[in-house]
Amino acid sequence: MGNCATGVAGLDEILAGGLANGRLFLVEGSPGTGKTTIASQFLMAGVKNDERVLYITLSETEEELRDGAASHGWDFPENFEIFELVPPESLLNDEQQQSLLYSSDLELGETTKRIFEAFERAKPARVVLDSLSEIRLLAQSSLRYRRQILALKHYFSHNDATVLMLDDLTADVMDKTVHSVAHAVIRLEELSPNYGAERRRMRVIKYRGRRYRGGYHDFVIETGGVRAFPRLVSAEHRADFKRETVPIDNERLNELLGGGFERGASNLILGPAGTGKSLLTLSFVQSAINRGESAAMFVFDEELGLLFERSKGLGIDLPAMVDTGRLVIEQIDAAELTPGEFSERVRVCVETHGARTVVIDSLNGYQAAMPEEQALILHMHELLQYLNRQGATTFLTVAQHGLVGDMKSPVDVTYLADTVILLRYFEALGRVRRAMSVVKKRTGFHEDTIREFMINHKGITLGEPLTGFQGVLRGVPSLVGDDDAGLLDVKQR
């Protein structure tokens, strides 16, 4: 038995191949979660495959369906048949409704009969039934409702039709009748955060005989239909690459790092606001471009126009790098983007554009897109593992709270990173200065010294190890040597 494509980007991957031919499936969710849009895409995919399709609607009119399709830029063709199942005349007649002869049995039987007649006329390969709430109300009892669904299932299966039933969960949320009858069940949910756009996610509750991708998957409804973002599983993405130390265009920084950065490693840059975390990552991106590689930057915290201007002050021309096609820079709005969509964008940059250096600036902005701290850790773990297995060198910045003294991070992800670079402010000889140290590197040697650094039009300049001071990382060091060994000369500034 083959599969038929759902027509929804990403959903076939979640379902491990799509929907099995000749089976009955259930898509359930509250009104507004995207059921009708997914159903329309399912039928449009059949039309593209030269199949006859049938949309049976008990809740919307044909005009409403066509208007909804037009909003996505679709125009239903001739072999896309819509059967509008309007209520029997007796339901619209007040006198008849009050009659003792009023019978739900007659209404349900008449409804089923008309559905079968519409199917016989169209002979479709794909069918959508929208929605089950109307049939549940007509049935009036769970027993009769279950019998009716089973009758529909057997009828459609004998005619080799793949059926998508929609349920808006308005009649009885606790009724799981169709769950046991359906071959697979897909649940759609809509979440409303305190600020920002609504978030939508889906979950496959069951799929008989199929190892589908479990858990929640983000999805969006945009012009053109629904797009799903399968949950990233790093173990599924392995690439062959040579693990090597890649030097950057800064001799003293290479010394501090023990030769450079490891290919396929994640690097965390920690420090308070203003210490130069973003500008430091720009120098790493420039080094990658100079090596002839591709890079990607995802900027949460800064407007791109301002970033371009600041980079010019360092002698780094980001727009020129973008024009070469080797650098992709994306502005990320944490209030509008789901974590699943962000992971998908990273994947596209790595797998399509061939990015081997990836910058995420910063984790604070990423956390804003996902307030649940535990979920953030799991997402970051999968994303960093994925990038590592693809041979991409990742740079992740985290802004710590405070300026000097004790620093606190919004969330501790130091154990996830292969290398941790610590940036600090410190006061010495009447000036506020910046210091850099490498506090962790999983592979290979690194200096255990602390060096002063500055950022100007020449790029990043590092001084000699600060051997004449003690307590630099606390922010207010004390002089322990006979001179100011390691401090950069004021003229260098």
C-alpha positions in Angstrom: 0.0 0.0 0.0 1.4 3.3 -1.1 1.2 6.8 0.5 -0.4 9.9 -0.7 1.2 13.3 -0.1 -0.6 15.7 2.3 0.4 18.7 0.3 1.5 20.4 3.6 5.2 21.3 3.7 6.8 19.3 6.6 3.8 17.2 7.5 4.8 14.3 5.3 8.1 14.1 7.2 6.3 14.1 10.5 4.0 11.3 9.2 7.0 9.4 7.9 5.8 9.4 4.3 2.3 10.9 4.2 -1.1 9.3 4.5 -1.6 5.6 3.7 -3.9 5.2 0.6 -7.4 4.0 1.2 -7.5 4.8 4.9 -9.5 7.1 7.1 -7.8 9.9 9.0 -8.9 12.4 11.6 -7.7 16.0 11.9 -9.0 17.6 15.1 -8.6 21.0 16.6 -10.5 24.1 17.9 -11.9 26.5 15.3 -9.1 28.6 13.7 -6.3 26.1 14.1 -6.1 25.4 10.3 -8.1 22.2 9.7 -9.9 23.5 6.6 -6.6 24.9 5.1 -4.8 21.5 5.6 -7.8 19.7 4.1 -7.8 21.9 1.1 -4.0 21.4 0.6 -4.6 17.7 0.9 -7.1 17.8 -1.9 -5.1 20.2 -4.1 -2.1 17.7 -3.8 -4.5 15.1 -5.3 -5.5 17.4 -8.1 -1.8 17.9 -9.0 -1.6 14.1 -9.2 -4.6 14.0 -11.6 -6.9 12.5 -9.0 -10.5 13.3 -8.6 -11.2 14.8 -5.2 -14.4 15.6 -3.2 -14.9 18.2 -0.4 -18.1 17.4 1.6 -19.0 20.4 3.8 -21.7 20.3 6.4 -20.5 23.5 8.2 -19.3 26.0 5.6 -20.9 27.0 2.3 -19.2 26.5 -1.0 -18.8 30.3 -1.4 -17.0 30.5 2.0 -14.6 27.7 1.0 -13.8 29.3 -2.3 -13.2 32.7 -0.6 -10.9 31.0 1.9 -9.0 29.4 -1.0 -8.7 32.7 -2.8 -7.0 34.3 0.2 -4.2 31.7 -0.3 -4.1 32.4 -4.0 -5.8 29.1 -4.9 -8.4 28.6 -7.5 -10.1 25.2 -7.2 -10.1 23.4 -10.7 -12.9 21.4 -12.3 -11.8 18.0 -10.7 -12.0 19.6 -7.2 -15.7 19.0 -6.4 -17.4 20.6 -3.5 -20.6 19.1 -2.2 -22.4 21.4 0.1 -24.6 19.3 2.4 -27.3 21.8 3.6 -29.7 20.8 6.3 -33.0 19.1 5.2 -35.9 21.4 4.7 -37.6 20.0 7.8 -34.9 21.5 10.0 -35.5 25.0 8.7 -39.3 24.8 9.1 -40.5 25.8 12.6 -43.7 23.9 12.3 -41.9 20.7 11.4 -39.5 21.1 14.2 -42.3 21.1 16.7 -44.0 18.1 15.2 -44.0 14.7 17.0 -42.9 13.2 13.7 -39.5 15.0 14.0 -36.9 12.3 13.8 -33.2 12.5 14.1 -33.0 9.0 12.6 -34.5 10.3 9.4 -32.1 13.3 9.3 -29.0 11.2 10.0 -30.0 8.5 7.5 -30.8 11.2 4.9 -27.4 12.9 5.5 -25.5 9.6 5.1 -27.4 8.7 2.0 -26.6 12.1 0.3 -22.9 11.7 1.2 -22.9 8.3 -0.5 -24.7 9.7 -3.5 -22.2 12.5 -3.9 -19.3 10.0 -3.7 -20.9 7.8 -6.4 -21.2 10.8 -8.7 -17.6 12.0 -8.2 -15.8 8.7 -7.8 -13.0 10.5 -6.0 -9.6 9.1 -4.8 -9.5 11.7 -1.9 -12.4 12.8 0.3 -12.7 15.5 3.0 -15.6 15.4 5.4 -16.1 18.7 7.2 -17.0 18.4 10.0 -17.9 15.5 12.3 -19.5 17.8 14.9 -22.6 18.1 12.7 -22.8 14.3 12.4 -22.3 13.9 16.1 -25.2 16.3 16.8 -27.4 14.4 14.4 -26.6 11.0 15.9 -27.5 12.3 19.4 -25.9 9.2 21.1 -22.4 7.8 21.2 -23.5 4.4 20.0 -25.3 5.7 16.9 -22.4 8.1 16.2 -19.9 5.3 16.3 -22.0 3.1 14.1 -22.3 5.9 11.6 -18.6 6.6 11.5 -17.9 2.9 11.1 -20.4 2.7 8.2 -18.7 5.7 6.5 -15.2 4.1 7.1 -16.2 0.7 5.5 -17.9 2.4 2.6 -15.0 4.6 1.7 -12.4 1.8 2.3 -14.3 -0.6 -0.1 -14.0 2.2 -2.7 -10.3 2.7 -2.1 -10.7 6.4 -1.1 -8.3 8.2 1.3 -10.5 10.2 3.7 -9.7 13.1 5.9 -12.4 13.8 8.5 -12.3 17.1 10.4 -13.5 17.6 13.9 -13.7 21.1 15.5 -14.2 19.7 19.0 -17.2 21.9 19.7 -19.7 19.1 20.4 -18.0 16.9 23.0 -14.3 17.2 23.6 -14.2 14.0 25.7 -15.7 11.8 22.9 -12.9 9.6 21.6 -15.1 7.6 19.3 -13.4 8.5 16.1 -9.9 8.0 17.6 -10.4 4.3 17.8 -11.9 4.1 14.3 -9.4 6.3 12.5 -6.2 5.0 11.1 -4.3 8.1 12.4 -5.2 11.1 14.4 -3.6 14.6 14.1 -4.3 17.1 16.8 -3.9 20.9 16.1 -3.5 23.4 18.9 -3.4 27.2 19.1 -1.5 28.9 21.9 -1.9 32.6 22.8 1.1 34.1 24.6 0.8 37.2 26.7 2.6 39.2 24.0 3.2 38.5 20.3 1.4 36.5 17.7 -0.4 33.3 18.4 1.6 30.1 18.2 0.3 26.9 16.6 1.5 23.4 17.0 0.5 19.9 16.0 0.9 16.4 17.3 0.3 13.0 15.8 -1.7 11.1 18.5 -1.7 7.8 16.8 -0.8 6.2 13.4 -1.4 2.5 13.1 1.6 0.5 11.9 3.8 3.6 11.3 6.8 5.0 13.2 5.9 8.6 13.0 7.7 11.5 14.6 6.3 12.0 18.0 6.0 15.1 20.1 4.8 18.6 19.3 5.8 20.3 16.0 5.3 24.1 15.4 3.4 25.2 12.3 2.2 28.4 10.7 -0.7 29.5 8.5 0.6 31.9 5.9 -0.5 33.0 2.4 -0.2 29.8 0.4 -1.3 27.4 3.2 0.0 25.6 6.3 3.7 25.0 6.8 4.8 22.6 9.5 8.3 22.4 11.1 9.2 18.9 12.1 10.8 18.7 15.5 14.6 18.6 15.0 16.2 15.3 15.9 20.0 15.8 15.7 20.7 12.0 15.6 19.1 11.8 12.1 21.5 14.3 10.6 25.1 13.2 10.4 27.6 14.4 7.8 31.2 13.3 7.1 33.7 16.1 7.7 37.3 16.4 8.9 37.6 17.5 12.5 40.4 20.1 12.5 41.4 23.3 14.3 40.6 26.3 12.1 42.7 29.4 12.8 41.2 32.9 12.5 42.7 36.1 11.2 44.1 37.2 14.6 47.4 35.8 15.9 47.0 36.6 19.6 43.4 35.4 19.7 44.6 32.1 18.1 47.2 31.9 20.9 44.5 32.4 23.5 42.4 29.7 21.9 45.2 27.2 21.5 45.4 27.6 17.7 41.8 28.5 16.7 38.3 27.0 16.8 37.4 23.4 16.2 35.4 22.6 13.1 32.0 21.1 14.2 32.2 22.7 17.7 29.9 25.1 19.5 31.4 28.2 21.1 29.7 30.3 23.8 30.6 33.9 24.3 29.6 35.2 27.7 29.8 38.7 29.0 27.8 41.8 30.2 26.2 44.2 27.7 28.6 46.3 25.7 31.7 44.1 26.1 31.8 43.4 22.3 30.2 39.9 22.0 28.5 40.7 18.7 31.5 42.5 17.2 33.7 39.6 18.2 31.4 37.2 16.3 31.7 39.5 13.3 35.5 39.0 13.2 34.9 35.2 13.2 32.4 35.6 10.3 34.9 37.7 8.4 37.6 35.0 8.9 35.3 32.4 7.6 34.5 34.4 4.5 38.2 35.1 3.9 38.8 31.4 4.0 36.2 31.0 1.1 33.5 29.4 3.3 29.9 30.4 3.7 28.4 31.7 7.0 25.0 32.6 8.5 24.1 35.1 11.2 20.8 35.1 13.1 20.4 38.4 14.9 17.7 38.6 17.6 18.8 41.8 19.5 19.9 44.4 17.0 18.4 46.1 13.9 20.4 45.1 10.9 20.9 48.6 9.6 22.6 49.5 12.9 24.7 46.3 12.8 25.9 47.2 9.3 26.9 50.6 10.4 28.8 49.4 13.4 30.6 46.7 11.4 31.9 49.3 9.0 33.6 51.0 12.0 35.6 47.8 12.4 36.5 47.6 8.7 34.0 44.8 8.1 31.7 45.3 5.1 28.7 43.0 5.9 26.6 44.1 2.9 29.5 43.3 0.5 29.7 39.8 2.1 26.0 39.3 1.6 26.2 40.4 -2.0 28.8 37.7 -2.7 26.2 35.1 -1.7 28.5 33.6 1.0 26.8 35.3 3.9 23.2 35.0 5.0 22.0 37.4 7.7 18.5 37.1 9.1 16.8 39.5 11.5 14.8 37.4 13.9 11.7 38.8 15.7 11.3 36.7 18.8 7.7 37.8 19.3 6.7 36.5 15.9 8.8 33.4 15.4 8.3 29.9 16.9 11.4 27.8 17.9 10.5 25.2 15.3 10.6 27.8 12.5 13.9 29.1 13.7 15.4 25.6 13.7 14.1 25.2 10.1 15.8 28.4 9.0 19.1 27.3 10.5 18.7 23.9 8.7 18.1 25.7 5.3 21.2 27.9 5.8 23.4 24.8 6.6 21.9 22.3 4.1 21.0 24.6 1.2 23.5 27.5 1.5 26.3 25.4 2.8 27.0 27.6 5.9 30.0 26.3 7.9 30.0 29.1 10.4 26.7 29.9 12.2 26.2 32.8 14.7 23.2 33.1 17.0 23.1 36.5 18.6 21.9 36.1 21.2 20.5 33.4 23.5 18.6 36.1 25.4 16.6 36.8 22.3 16.1 33.1 21.6 14.9 32.7 25.2 12.3 35.4 24.6 10.8 33.2 21.8 10.6 30.3 24.2 9.9 31.3 27.9 10.1 27.7 29.2 13.6 27.3 30.4 13.7 23.5 30.3 12.4 23.5 26.8 15.0 26.1 25.8 17.8 23.8 27.1 16.4 20.9 25.1 16.0 22.9 21.9 19.5 24.4 22.2 20.9 20.9 22.8 19.3 19.5 19.7 20.2 22.5 17.6 23.8 22.6 18.7 24.2 18.8 18.3 22.7 19.1 14.8 25.2 21.9 13.8 28.1 20.0 15.3 27.2 16.9 13.3 27.0 18.9 10.1 30.5 20.2 10.7 29.4 23.8 11.3 31.2 25.9 13.8 28.6 27.7 16.0 29.0 30.9 17.9 26.3 31.6 20.5 26.3 34.9 22.6 24.8 35.3 26.0 24.4 38.7 27.7 24.9 38.4 31.5 23.2 40.5 34.0 25.3 43.2 35.7 28.5 45.0 34.6 31.1 44.2 37.2 31.4 41.9 40.1 29.1 38.8 40.2 27.5 38.0 36.9 24.4 36.0 36.3 23.2 34.4 33.0 19.5 34.2 32.1 20.0 30.4 31.7 23.1 28.2 32.1 24.1 26.6 28.8 27.8 26.5 29.5 27.8 22.7 29.7 26.4 22.5 26.2 29.2 24.4 24.6 32.6 23.0 23.6 34.4 26.3 24.1 33.4 29.1 26.5 34.9 32.6 26.0 34.4 35.0 28.9 34.4 38.8 28.4 34.7 41.2 31.4 34.9 44.8 32.3 37.5 45.8 34.8 38.9 49.1 36.1 42.6 49.8 36.1 44.6 53.0 36.3 41.5 55.1 36.1 40.0 53.5 33.0 37.3 51.0 32.2 38.9 48.2 30.2 37.8 44.9 28.7 39.3 41.5 29.4 39.0 38.2 27.6 39.7 34.6 28.7 39.0 31.1 27.6 37.5 29.2 30.6 36.7 26.0 28.8 37.7 24.0 25.7 36.8 20.4 25.3 39.4 19.5 22.6 43.0 20.6 22.7 45.0 23.1 24.6 44.1 26.7 25.4 45.7 29.5 27.4 44.6 29.9 31.0 45.6 33.6 30.9 43.5 36.7 30.9 44.2 39.3 28.3 43.0 42.8 27.8 41.4 43.5 24.4 39.9 46.5 22.6 37.8 46.9 19.5 38.4 49.7 17.0 38.7 50.4 13.3 41.7 48.0 13.2 39.4 45.1 14.5 40.1 43.3 17.7 43.5 43.9 19.4 44.6 41.7 22.3 47.3 42.6 24.8 49.8 40.4 26.6 48.6 38.2 29.5 47.6 40.4 32.5 50.3 39.1 34.8 50.5 42.2 36.9 46.9 42.1 38.2 44.8 39.9 40.4 41.0 39.8 40.5 40.4 41.0 36.9 37.3 38.7 36.5 35.7 40.3 39.5 35.9 43.6 37.9 38.1 45.6 40.4 41.6 44.0 40.2 44.5 44.7 42.5 48.1 45.3 41.3 50.3 42.5 42.4 53.4 43.1 40.2 55.8 46.0 40.0 54.2 47.4 36.8 51.0 47.3 34.7 52.1 44.2 32.8 49.7 43.2 30.0 47.8 46.5 29.8 47.4 47.9 26.4 49.0 51.3 25.9 46.6 54.3 25.7 48.1 55.2 22.3 46.9 51.8 21.0 43.4 52.8 21.8 
